[in-house]
Amino acid sequence: MKLAWLIDTPSTQTCRWGPRLAVVVVVAVAVGGLIGLAASAAPAPSPWEQPAASLAEQVAGILGPGQAHLTLRNLSTVPNGEIPAIRRLLEQDLKAHGVLASGAESANAIRVTLSENLRERLWVAEVIEGNETRVAMVRVGPGAQQQAQAAGGLMLRKQTVLTINEEVLAALETADGLVVVEPEEIVIYSHTAEGWRERKRVAISQARPLVRDPRGVILPSTGGEGFEAYVAGMVCSGSYTPAQPAGDWSVRCRESDDPWPIALGPNPQSPLITSPADGSVSLRAFYNTARDYFTGVVTPSLNVDLPPFYSAAMIFRPASGPALLIGGIDGKAQLTESGALKPVSGTRDWGSDFAVLNSGCGAGAQIIASGSGEAASDSLRAFELPAQEAVPVSAPLAMDGTVTALATAPDGKSVFAVVRGAADQYEVDRVTGSCNE
């Protein structure tokens, strides 16, 4: 009130002090406005600050002051654009505790994995000192990105079909049973009221030793009444013969260097190459029996030189038609279409296995890819390729172990995943997708 009187009253005092007071008021208002503007423009706290600080504190408690090589991989719905900021926060928080992120030559290592399930995110740090590995982890509540991801696109679900203690390379469900390819045997299961029961076991009788991580492929034979299974240097064929009171399987294995089937037809998404004979197999690739990957030589030829690869899948491109997607042994995904080999971005966190799921959602078909690297708890995620970038269209689906193989079911509407769990127990999961409207 006093200030208002001094400004508004025409007096000699007002004439003498009014201009100065006006200036003071203007400056005060301006400064106050700037302070308010600065406060309103201040960036909101990063949602990653608290989990990064908590994880860094745990890691420092394990490692103590020193140096360590820090690596970060993202198996969650956290956008890849956020990963550099998360890494900077971790480096800053580790440094505050005396741990410096150094080069790859460091004797110590910190491997951080950002993962999640349908309920929450989980950040896991593997702290490696020599031959000893210890684990630290923090739980992070589901963010807006995860909720938005689950609200639209595709939701993946899994159903465990079989759990056994033997190693599984591939599996195929038929009308008369479940056929499982093990490293040295073909095992056939029958479905009973109590679940799957082992019905027949046939030795593959390989003539050469298997590599450390052998692969296998199994697909239905023409007509769907039997199967063909491939392992290194061998091919096995099986047929089912109905009889009374129950049918029986006949299985024969032989040595073979024939190329393996990697892309099948006919296909709702249109095959790349249709076999004029029966339309069952459209593309085959030669397998390196001394290693665990395909050489890059395929038949029929695609008129392009392919690099060695682990996985391949046929996809349909609306603009250019069918194309072959391969996952190279160098960790890079590439697309073969129109006689050219093109790089695919957005696949840095893919593992070596992927398969196509014809879900009918979104673009109609999606690529189901496993997470990169060896993980105690792996994940699967659906992607689409509208251009030359893999775009995630589902939240990650947590798996109970490491995914070792993926294959599209004969009807294309599900994907079979082989998972190695605790104590080297293996399970076969059926993965399906449903649309989120």
C-alpha positions as CSV (number, residue, x, y, z in Angstrom):
1,M,0.0,0.0,0.0
2,K,2.8,2.4,0.8
3,L,4.5,1.7,-2.4
4,A,1.3,2.3,-4.3
5,W,0.8,5.7,-2.6
6,L,4.3,6.7,-3.5
7,I,3.8,5.8,-7.2
8,D,0.2,7.1,-7.6
9,T,0.4,10.4,-5.5
10,P,1.6,13.5,-7.5
11,S,4.1,15.1,-5.0
12,T,7.6,16.4,-5.1
13,Q,8.6,13.2,-3.3
14,T,6.9,11.3,-6.1
15,C,8.7,13.3,-8.7
16,R,12.0,12.7,-6.9
17,W,11.7,9.0,-6.1
18,G,9.0,7.7,-8.4
19,P,11.2,7.0,-11.5
20,R,13.7,5.1,-9.3
21,L,11.0,3.1,-7.7
22,A,9.5,2.4,-11.0
23,V,12.8,1.1,-12.2
24,V,13.2,-1.0,-9.1
25,V,9.7,-2.4,-9.6
26,V,10.3,-3.2,-13.2
27,V,13.6,-4.9,-12.5
28,A,12.1,-6.9,-9.6
29,V,9.3,-8.0,-11.8
30,A,11.7,-8.9,-14.7
31,V,14.0,-10.8,-12.3
32,G,11.0,-12.6,-10.8
33,G,9.7,-13.5,-14.2
34,L,13.1,-14.8,-15.3
35,I,13.3,-16.9,-12.1
36,G,9.8,-18.3,-12.7
37,L,10.6,-18.9,-16.4
38,A,13.8,-20.7,-15.5
39,A,12.0,-22.8,-12.9
40,S,9.3,-23.7,-15.4
41,A,11.8,-24.5,-18.1
42,A,14.0,-26.7,-15.8
43,P,14.0,-30.3,-17.1
44,A,12.0,-32.8,-15.2
45,P,14.1,-35.4,-13.3
46,S,15.0,-38.4,-15.5
47,P,13.0,-41.5,-14.6
48,W,16.3,-43.4,-14.9
49,E,18.2,-41.5,-12.2
50,Q,17.0,-43.5,-9.2
51,P,17.4,-47.0,-10.7
52,A,20.8,-46.0,-12.1
53,A,22.0,-44.7,-8.7
54,S,20.7,-47.8,-6.9
55,L,22.3,-50.2,-9.4
56,A,25.6,-48.3,-9.3
57,E,25.7,-48.4,-5.5
58,Q,25.2,-52.1,-5.5
59,V,27.8,-52.7,-8.2
60,A,30.4,-50.5,-6.3
61,G,29.7,-52.5,-3.1
62,I,30.6,-55.7,-5.0
63,L,33.5,-54.3,-7.0
64,G,35.0,-51.7,-4.8
65,P,37.1,-48.7,-6.2
66,G,38.8,-49.4,-9.5
67,Q,38.2,-49.8,-13.2
68,A,35.8,-51.9,-15.2
69,H,34.6,-52.3,-18.7
70,L,30.9,-51.4,-18.9
71,T,28.5,-52.9,-21.5
72,L,24.8,-52.3,-21.8
73,R,22.1,-54.2,-23.7
74,N,18.4,-53.4,-24.0
75,L,15.9,-56.2,-23.9
76,S,13.1,-53.9,-22.7
77,T,10.6,-51.4,-24.1
78,V,13.0,-48.5,-23.1
79,P,13.5,-46.7,-26.4
80,N,17.0,-47.2,-27.9
81,G,17.3,-43.4,-27.9
82,E,17.3,-43.4,-24.1
83,I,20.2,-45.9,-23.8
84,P,23.0,-43.3,-24.1
85,A,21.4,-41.2,-21.3
86,I,21.1,-44.3,-19.0
87,R,24.7,-45.2,-19.7
88,R,25.9,-41.7,-18.8
89,L,23.9,-41.9,-15.5
90,L,25.5,-45.2,-14.7
91,E,29.0,-44.0,-15.5
92,Q,28.5,-40.9,-13.4
93,D,27.1,-42.8,-10.4
94,L,29.8,-45.4,-10.6
95,K,32.4,-42.7,-10.7
96,A,30.9,-41.1,-7.6
97,H,31.6,-44.5,-5.9
98,G,35.1,-44.7,-7.2
99,V,34.4,-47.1,-10.1
100,L,35.7,-45.8,-13.5
101,A,34.2,-47.1,-16.8
102,S,37.4,-48.1,-18.7
103,G,38.2,-49.7,-22.0
104,A,37.7,-53.3,-23.1
105,E,41.2,-54.2,-21.8
106,S,40.1,-53.9,-18.2
107,A,40.3,-57.1,-16.1
108,N,36.9,-56.4,-14.6
109,A,33.6,-56.2,-16.4
110,I,30.1,-54.9,-15.7
111,R,27.4,-56.2,-18.0
112,V,24.1,-54.5,-17.5
113,T,20.9,-55.9,-19.1
114,L,17.7,-53.9,-19.2
115,S,14.8,-56.5,-19.3
116,E,11.2,-56.6,-18.3
117,N,8.0,-58.7,-18.2
118,L,4.4,-57.7,-18.3
119,R,4.5,-56.3,-14.7
120,E,7.8,-54.5,-14.3
121,R,11.2,-53.7,-15.6
122,L,14.3,-55.4,-14.1
123,W,17.8,-54.1,-14.5
124,V,20.5,-56.7,-13.9
125,A,24.2,-56.1,-13.6
126,E,26.7,-59.0,-13.9
127,V,29.9,-58.0,-12.1
128,I,32.8,-60.1,-13.3
129,E,36.2,-60.2,-11.5
130,G,38.4,-62.9,-13.0
131,N,36.6,-66.2,-12.8
132,E,34.0,-64.9,-10.4
133,T,30.6,-63.4,-11.4
134,R,28.2,-61.8,-9.0
135,V,24.9,-60.2,-9.7
136,A,23.1,-57.0,-8.7
137,M,19.7,-56.0,-9.7
138,V,17.0,-53.3,-9.3
139,R,13.3,-53.4,-10.1
140,V,11.8,-50.5,-12.1
141,G,8.1,-49.9,-12.3
142,P,6.5,-50.1,-15.7
143,G,6.8,-46.8,-17.5
144,A,4.5,-45.0,-19.9
145,Q,6.4,-46.4,-22.9
146,Q,5.7,-50.0,-21.7
147,Q,2.1,-49.3,-21.1
148,A,1.6,-47.7,-24.5
149,Q,3.4,-50.6,-26.1
150,A,1.1,-53.1,-24.4
151,A,-2.0,-51.1,-25.3
152,G,-1.5,-51.3,-29.1
153,G,0.1,-53.6,-31.6
154,L,0.6,-57.2,-30.6
155,M,0.7,-59.2,-27.3
156,L,2.8,-62.4,-27.2
157,R,1.7,-65.4,-25.2
158,K,3.5,-68.7,-24.5
159,Q,2.3,-72.2,-23.7
160,T,4.8,-74.8,-22.5
161,V,4.3,-78.0,-24.5
162,L,7.0,-80.2,-23.2
163,T,9.7,-80.2,-20.5
164,I,12.5,-82.7,-20.5
165,N,16.0,-83.2,-19.2
166,E,17.6,-84.0,-22.6
167,E,18.9,-81.4,-25.0
168,V,16.4,-80.3,-27.7
169,L,17.5,-79.0,-31.1
170,A,14.0,-78.7,-32.7
171,A,10.4,-79.9,-32.4
172,L,7.4,-80.5,-34.6
173,E,3.8,-81.1,-33.5
174,T,1.9,-83.4,-35.8
175,A,-1.6,-84.7,-35.9
176,D,-0.3,-88.0,-34.3
177,G,2.3,-86.8,-31.9
178,L,5.2,-84.5,-31.0
179,V,8.5,-85.2,-32.7
180,V,11.6,-83.9,-30.9
181,V,15.1,-83.8,-32.5
182,E,17.8,-84.4,-29.9
183,P,21.6,-84.3,-30.8
184,E,21.8,-88.1,-31.2
185,E,18.2,-89.3,-31.3
186,I,14.7,-88.7,-32.7
187,V,12.1,-89.0,-30.0
188,I,8.4,-89.3,-30.7
189,Y,5.8,-88.5,-28.0
190,S,2.1,-89.4,-27.9
191,H,-0.5,-87.3,-26.2
192,T,-2.3,-88.9,-23.3
193,A,-4.7,-87.7,-20.6
194,E,-1.7,-87.2,-18.3
195,G,0.3,-85.3,-21.0
196,W,3.0,-86.3,-23.5
197,R,4.3,-89.9,-23.2
198,E,7.4,-91.1,-24.9
199,R,6.4,-93.5,-27.6
200,K,9.5,-94.2,-29.7
201,R,13.2,-93.3,-29.7
202,V,15.5,-93.8,-32.7
203,A,19.2,-93.3,-32.9
204,I,20.5,-90.9,-35.5
205,S,23.9,-92.6,-35.6
206,Q,26.0,-89.7,-36.8
207,A,29.3,-90.7,-38.5
208,R,31.0,-87.5,-37.2
209,P,31.2,-85.7,-33.9
210,L,28.9,-82.8,-33.3
211,V,30.0,-79.3,-32.7
212,R,29.5,-77.6,-29.3
213,D,26.2,-75.9,-30.1
214,P,24.6,-78.2,-32.7
215,R,21.5,-77.1,-34.7
216,G,18.6,-79.0,-36.1
217,V,15.7,-78.4,-38.5
218,I,12.5,-80.4,-38.7
219,L,9.5,-79.9,-41.0
220,P,6.5,-81.8,-42.1
221,S,6.9,-84.0,-45.2
222,T,4.8,-83.5,-48.3
223,G,1.2,-84.1,-47.4
224,G,1.8,-83.6,-43.7
225,E,1.7,-87.3,-42.8
226,G,5.4,-87.5,-41.7
227,F,8.5,-85.4,-41.2
228,E,12.0,-84.7,-42.3
229,A,14.7,-83.8,-39.7
230,Y,18.2,-82.4,-40.4
231,V,21.2,-82.4,-38.1
232,A,24.9,-82.1,-39.1
233,G,25.7,-84.6,-41.8
234,M,22.4,-86.5,-41.4
235,V,18.8,-86.4,-42.5
236,C,16.0,-88.5,-40.9
237,S,12.6,-89.1,-42.4
238,G,9.6,-90.4,-40.5
239,S,6.2,-91.6,-41.6
240,Y,3.1,-92.6,-39.6
241,T,1.2,-95.8,-40.5
242,P,-2.3,-96.2,-39.0
243,A,-3.0,-99.6,-37.6
244,Q,-5.1,-101.3,-35.0
245,P,-5.2,-100.9,-32.1
246,A,-2.8,-98.0,-32.5
247,G,-0.7,-96.5,-35.3
248,D,3.1,-96.7,-35.4
249,W,6.0,-94.5,-36.7
250,S,8.7,-95.7,-39.1
251,V,11.9,-93.6,-38.9
252,R,15.0,-93.9,-41.0
253,C,18.2,-91.8,-40.9
254,R,21.0,-91.6,-43.4
255,E,24.2,-89.6,-44.0
256,S,23.6,-86.5,-46.2
257,D,25.3,-83.3,-47.2
258,D,22.2,-82.0,-48.9
259,P,21.2,-78.4,-48.2
260,W,18.7,-77.8,-45.4
261,P,15.3,-76.2,-45.9
262,I,15.2,-72.6,-44.6
263,A,12.1,-71.1,-46.2
264,L,8.9,-73.0,-46.8
265,G,5.9,-72.6,-49.1
266,P,3.1,-72.3,-50.0
267,N,2.7,-69.4,-47.6
268,P,-0.2,-66.9,-47.0
269,Q,2.4,-64.1,-47.3
270,S,3.6,-65.5,-50.7
271,P,6.8,-67.5,-51.0
272,L,10.0,-66.2,-52.5
273,I,10.4,-69.2,-54.7
274,T,7.7,-71.9,-55.3
275,S,8.8,-75.4,-56.0
276,P,7.0,-76.5,-59.1
277,A,7.0,-80.1,-58.0
278,D,5.0,-79.9,-54.8
279,G,5.3,-76.4,-53.4
280,S,6.6,-77.7,-50.0
281,V,10.1,-76.2,-49.9
282,S,11.1,-73.0,-51.6
283,L,14.7,-72.3,-50.5
284,R,17.5,-74.5,-49.1
285,A,20.9,-73.6,-47.7
286,F,24.1,-75.5,-47.2
287,Y,25.1,-76.1,-43.5
288,N,28.6,-76.0,-42.3
289,T,28.9,-79.3,-40.4
290,A,32.2,-78.3,-38.8
291,R,30.6,-75.2,-37.2
292,D,27.0,-74.2,-36.3
293,Y,25.9,-72.0,-39.2
294,F,24.9,-71.9,-42.8
295,T,27.6,-71.1,-45.4
296,G,25.7,-68.5,-47.4
297,V,25.3,-70.7,-50.4
298,V,21.6,-71.3,-51.2
299,T,19.6,-73.1,-53.8
300,P,18.0,-71.9,-56.0
301,S,20.4,-69.0,-56.3
302,L,19.2,-65.6,-55.4
303,N,21.7,-63.9,-57.6
304,V,23.4,-62.2,-54.7
305,D,26.3,-63.3,-52.5
306,L,25.0,-64.0,-49.0
307,P,27.3,-64.0,-45.9
308,P,27.4,-66.9,-43.5
309,F,24.3,-66.8,-41.3
310,Y,22.5,-68.5,-38.4
311,S,18.9,-67.8,-39.2
312,A,16.7,-67.0,-42.2
313,A,13.1,-66.2,-42.7
314,M,10.8,-65.4,-45.6
315,I,8.8,-62.2,-45.3
316,F,6.5,-60.3,-47.5
317,R,7.2,-56.7,-48.4
318,P,4.1,-54.7,-49.6
319,A,6.2,-52.5,-51.9
320,S,8.5,-55.1,-53.4
321,G,7.0,-58.5,-52.6
322,P,8.7,-61.5,-50.9
323,A,12.2,-61.1,-49.4
324,L,14.7,-63.2,-47.4
325,L,15.8,-61.9,-44.0
326,I,19.1,-63.4,-42.6
327,G,20.9,-63.1,-39.3
328,G,24.6,-63.1,-40.1
329,I,27.2,-64.7,-37.8
330,D,28.6,-61.1,-37.4
331,G,25.4,-60.2,-35.6
332,K,24.0,-58.1,-38.4
333,A,20.6,-58.6,-40.0
334,Q,20.3,-58.1,-43.7
335,L,17.5,-58.2,-46.2
336,T,17.7,-59.8,-49.7
337,E,15.2,-58.4,-52.1
338,S,15.2,-57.5,-55.8
339,G,18.7,-59.0,-56.3
340,A,20.3,-56.8,-53.6
341,L,21.5,-57.3,-50.0
342,K,20.4,-54.4,-47.7
343,P,21.3,-53.8,-44.1
344,V,18.5,-53.7,-41.5
345,S,18.7,-51.3,-38.6
346,G,17.1,-51.7,-35.2
347,T,18.3,-55.3,-34.7
348,R,21.3,-54.6,-32.5
349,D,19.6,-56.4,-29.6
350,W,18.5,-59.4,-31.6
351,G,19.9,-62.8,-30.8
352,S,20.9,-65.4,-33.4
353,D,17.4,-66.9,-33.8
354,F,14.2,-65.5,-35.3
355,A,11.0,-66.8,-37.0
356,V,7.9,-65.4,-38.7
357,L,4.5,-65.3,-37.0
358,N,1.5,-64.9,-39.2
359,S,-0.7,-63.3,-36.5
360,G,-3.1,-61.3,-38.7
361,C,-2.4,-58.2,-36.6
362,G,-0.8,-55.0,-37.9
363,A,0.9,-55.8,-41.1
364,G,-0.3,-59.4,-40.9
365,A,3.0,-61.0,-40.2
366,Q,5.7,-60.3,-37.6
367,I,9.3,-61.4,-36.9
368,I,9.7,-63.0,-33.5
369,A,13.3,-62.5,-32.4
370,S,15.2,-63.6,-29.3
371,G,17.3,-61.3,-27.2
372,S,21.1,-61.0,-27.8
373,G,23.7,-62.8,-25.9
374,E,23.6,-65.5,-23.2
375,A,21.0,-64.7,-20.6
376,A,19.6,-66.5,-17.5
377,S,16.2,-65.0,-18.5
378,D,15.9,-64.4,-22.2
379,S,13.0,-62.8,-24.0
380,L,11.1,-62.8,-27.3
381,R,9.7,-59.7,-29.0
382,A,7.7,-59.1,-32.2
383,F,9.0,-56.7,-34.9
384,E,7.8,-55.4,-38.3
385,L,9.9,-54.2,-41.2
386,P,8.0,-51.3,-42.9
387,A,11.2,-50.2,-44.5
388,Q,14.8,-51.1,-43.6
389,E,14.4,-50.7,-39.9
390,A,13.0,-53.3,-37.4
391,V,10.2,-51.6,-35.5
392,P,9.0,-53.3,-32.2
393,V,5.3,-54.0,-32.1
394,S,5.1,-55.9,-28.8
395,A,6.4,-55.8,-25.3
396,P,9.1,-58.4,-24.6
397,L,7.9,-61.8,-23.6
398,A,10.0,-63.2,-20.7
399,M,11.3,-66.7,-21.2
400,D,12.3,-69.1,-18.4
401,G,15.9,-69.5,-19.7
402,T,17.9,-69.0,-22.8
403,V,16.2,-69.3,-26.2
404,T,18.3,-71.8,-28.3
405,A,16.0,-72.2,-31.3
406,L,12.9,-70.7,-33.0
407,A,10.8,-72.2,-35.8
408,T,7.5,-71.3,-37.4
409,A,4.8,-73.9,-37.0
410,P,3.5,-75.5,-40.2
411,D,0.3,-73.4,-40.1
412,G,2.3,-70.2,-39.6
413,K,0.0,-69.1,-36.7
414,S,2.5,-69.9,-34.0
415,V,6.2,-70.2,-33.3
416,F,7.9,-73.0,-31.4
417,A,10.7,-71.9,-29.1
418,V,13.3,-74.2,-27.5
419,V,14.4,-72.9,-24.2
420,R,17.3,-74.1,-22.0
421,G,16.5,-73.5,-18.4
422,A,18.1,-74.1,-15.0
423,A,20.2,-77.3,-14.6
424,D,20.2,-77.7,-18.4
425,Q,16.5,-78.6,-18.5
426,Y,14.9,-78.0,-21.8
427,E,11.3,-76.9,-22.6
428,V,9.4,-76.5,-25.9
429,D,7.0,-73.5,-25.8
430,R,4.3,-72.5,-28.3
431,V,4.3,-68.8,-28.8
432,T,1.2,-67.0,-30.3
433,G,0.1,-63.4,-30.7
434,S,-3.1,-61.6,-30.2
435,C,-4.1,-58.1,-31.4
436,N,-4.4,-55.2,-29.0
437,E,-7.3,-53.1,-30.3
